[in-house]
Amino acid sequence: MNILGIESSCDETSASVVRDGRSISSLVIASQTDIHAQHHGVVPELASRAHVEQIGPVVEAALKEADCSWDDIDAIAASNRPGLSGSLAVGLSFAKGSALALSKPFVAVDHIMAHAWAAQLVEDIPYPYLVLLVSGGHTLLAEIHAPTDLEVIGATIDDACGEAFDKVSAYLGTGYPGGPAIDRLATTGNAEAYAFPMPNLKGRTGRYDFSYSGLKTAVVHQRERFRRTSATDAPETVEDIAAAFQKTAIDQLLDRLERALDERPNPAIAIGGGVASNSELRRRIDACAHRRGTRAIIPPPRLCVDNGAMVAGLAWSVLEVQGPSPLDTGVSARVPAFRGRFENHRRGT
């Protein structure tokens, strides 16, 4: 079964043809980085306008790359939540309109669950397994029980990790998006030059949660308070700040993951989301898995960013379990809850 997946939840317009949920026949991603860089972040109105301009050519390019015609497509899928409402509406409307015109099944999928499915595009992972999803809009730790059954055990209580990367990079003047810039600078910086604080969230409900607002504030407004005494004689460098910030940001991710592995042993751990492209995070996740005697499934960077392949892959399972989605399915900027079990619902709100 060939499924065309469309992703437009934020600032990437993407389309992909995936066969039987796992074999990627094509993947096209149009980035809007140049549009939003001057604003140091995504401007929703500009993003939705760019999606309108890009979606037709991107879909046609994906079909051409897969050597497919519309007749070869068995179903059409799009993400409908969470994300920027205007951006989601572009992809969802295109998918529904195409499905209606061509008498093809339409499938709406949850963007967060699609990121979790990205690891399944790398290898067939037995359930359950742990997944750490890290992006500009979301930071969460979950246990996946089935393709459409995700149990969120920890989430950010304020800024997402990727959001903190972007804000620190804007402060340092190193550009947007901040993730690649910080990652690049950190390779030549001294991560021990600063001892930035890490939140200590306690209690049964907070032990897996994340918080990046305090770290961002420490870097932007209070960094001198956290400079190590042994480094005071050395001149301050942007590279050192970037390296110390990145280390602390990743320390928090690994701390929560290690806690989960202590209490919820799983045979595999996977990562997803844009920040999962970070070279240091990838290295440390792999080392953690090796130390724990478990497997790490780390998708290539093009499957970590928002992409149509993860949408098409998950849609294959959704179609099998739930059937097609109603054509009156809407978009939702948020998921119903970021705690506990929830499934890929058929309708938006």
Order of alpha helices (4+ residues) and beta strands (2+ residues): beta-beta-beta-alpha-alpha-beta-alpha-beta-alpha-beta-beta-beta-alpha-alpha-alpha-alpha-beta-alpha-beta-alpha-alpha-beta
